[in-house]
Amino acid sequence: MCARRLAVALPLCLASSAPLPAVLRGHLPLQIAGLGRYGPSPALFLHKKLGSSEVLPVPVPLDAVKALEMALSGKERQSMVEILLQCRAIVNRDDGIFDGLPWDWASSSLSKRDAFARFQGRAFPREGYASPYHLLLDACRREACADVSHVIIENTDALGALCLGGAVLVERRLCTQGADASAAPMGAGPPAATDQRWWGGAAAEPRLCECTIDEALGIAVALGGEVYVDEAVWNVAKTTPAYFLQRGKVRIDVQPAANPEVETQLVERSRSAAPLPWEIRSAEQLQSMTTEQLARVALAAGLRLPRARQLSDESLTEMLEPLMDEAVRRDMRVARAADEGDFAAAAALQAGASCRGQLLGRLRQAVAEERYLAAAELAAELAIETSRRADVTQDEGAYSRFLDQDDWYAAQLAREREKLLDDEREKLQRLEAVEAAEKMEISTRSQGKAPPPFGSKEVDAPPPDMGLG
């Protein structure tokens, strides 16, 4: 085996001899079977071993197929222009592997800028790269001072669906000594770096970097190693492959099986209504929600959920807290401070309650004491105080008070709205009375009787004269 291939295979051999990290518990090591189709979409397939009768289809975006084909081709060198064109999708993607690498491990604060310059062609080595993912791996080693030890595929959805996402486990390595690689001209850069991880010690604590599914699979191909897939994902999505010929190459073809029951359940769950964060009325209502309900509240507010392994009540509450009603948020903070034993902070939070928060507290107390007349008056005052606030999710004084309505103006608007509502109720009552009269007239005509005048009472006619005196 040549030295170049040995350098590529070395990280995975070393990683296999070390004990697996805790994050890989419940994951199966799978190998890459090849490219193909999963329904109408391109996909990369994984299997347990060569010749296995079951494969796991992993759909990939269409713009990543060319880069994956370059990585799977087995060539040691590709065209520099082709590689740099395919690298654009990697470095220009938000929250991808380029943004997620541990740039704080690097020796320079400009390491991310230098790595971006390398993806534009600076310091491209004379030996070239086999694919964009080989360039990504080299930049990770040189600029981010990190080596990839494991590639992970996991289910990122926490609401019962199957949505795959990628991640790479990186370990800190010795920073490359000598001249800055990014300062070299195009075509004169140093050869690809080899594995130089630190083994043991607190400084070598691995870090999990989230990325897209195609980036994780491309890095796995560049390393020539295994992909660790969640066992639950394998058990649910594994299938039997078929094969077809495409451009002289054998490809895998899998058609997804239709499952109407699962699709119906997902549609019904997606249509289930969830309140917005500022519509949560009390801390008790928030605490009674399950993790799935909190996740749906976050989705209703347009927030991006963390991955399933990071999802918890605490993380979701932290996400929702800035968007919640300021009175409810203050109650939550008071309860949290009391649970932690910081009663001084709890008292300070209670003393700093806004006028609207004080009205809400008095209203709850009146309802608890069954003083419903006083509760109705407090509810009217609370509605006026709420309507005059520009943003009830922000603390009082957090923005300019000139954005709020004046007290007298908000009260006047409330009176005018109440008058309009009363007029609308009277109008509806008159319309209902007219409709009832018309129905009565139609009923009497159908029975052959003359309808009584509107507003008069129907009286019985005198008995007919029978000639008896």
Phi, psi and omega in degrees: 000133183289165184295325181295316179291327177295321180294326179286322184278343185299315183302319183286329177293319179293320181295327182289335179279340180274155178295145182290140176294164182296331182292343181265005177293134183082014179246145179255137174281120180241156178251159181276125181269323180148180180272160177181206180235140172240096190069229178273355188258147172291150183209153171253134187253143179240147176217167183286320180203167181297132181086007180293145181274358180232141179227160176248112178283130178239100180299141179233153178295153184295326182286354178260357184294317181298316180295321179292323176297322177296320181290327182274351185292336181087357178286144180275347182212133177240170179297134180298321181296316180297319181294315181293327177295318180287338180288341182299319181295334182281312186278338182267004182271131178285138177059031176265197183293328181294322178281334185271352180295151182283078182291343177288347176281342186289158180280344182239144177285348180256019184295324180293322176296318179296321178294321178297321178296326178293326177286348174266359175117350181291138179060031176291125186289156178295327179289339180075187179229156180281336182194169175300331182286333173292322175294319178299317180295321179293319177295324177298320182286317187278311186272320182269353179054048182219146175242139179277123180258327181215148175245133189235139169241126185223163174274119185266350184272136181252007184248021175098348179272176179246109180226112186274144175220158182252161176201153176233140177262118183248150177235147184289146181229167176292133179293143182295129181272162176099200184292153180293125183293327182288347180277349181285150179288168180296131180088359181233024180281167179287162177293169182300141181285156179255175182290129178217052184286153172274130180253122178082165179091158182292331182290342183262020179298123182296158178228137180266122181249119180282148180205180177280168185292321181288327177293318179296316180292323178296320177294321178298320177294319180297325178279342182069029185240203186265161175243126181268116185246139177304130184299325178295324177295317179297317182293329183275320192255356181294148184207170179269132185272160167234170187226151176212166183256126180225117180053042177078009181237143178281126180241158177268138181231123179227130176259123181296137179281133179285135178228088185301325183295315180295318180297320178295319178297318180295321179294317180296321180290326179289334180274350181296130185288142177228138179290155173282159184302321182281357176266357175286125192270340184204162177293329178295322177296320179294318182291336180279351182282145175279173179297320179294320178294320177296321179295321179291326175297318179296319178294323178296331179273001179083017180275155178265122183285146170290171180291163188300323181290341179259357185280130177204167178299322181294315181293321179291320178297321178296325177291319185280337188303317180294342182259003182273164174304135185297330179288319178293320179297321178294320177298321178296316181292325176296314179296322180294318179294322178293321178295327179277357179084008179267078185287335177294317178293322178296319179293322179295321178293320178294321180292333181269018181294144179287170178300321179293321177294323178293320177297319179296321177294318178293324179295316179296322180293320179295320178293320179296327180270004178062033173263078191287330177294314177294326179295322178295319178294318179293326178295321177295317178296321179294322178296320178294316181294325179290319182292332182277345180281137179289325182209110182280352178275349179257147179294151179296126183095354179285342177224174184297133180291344179288349175282341178274155175283154174289156182299313183295324180291318179295321178293320178296317178298323179295318178295319180294320177296320179295321178294318178297321178295319178296318178297320180293323178295316179298321179295318178295321179296318178296318178297321177295322178294318178296318179297321178295321179294319179296320178297320179295320180296318179295323180293318181291323178294324179292339179267002178081019180254150175285132181291141178290152176301149182295125179096353180261163180257140179279127180245155179285141179286152178294152181293148182292153180283120184264006180076026182257016177121000000 
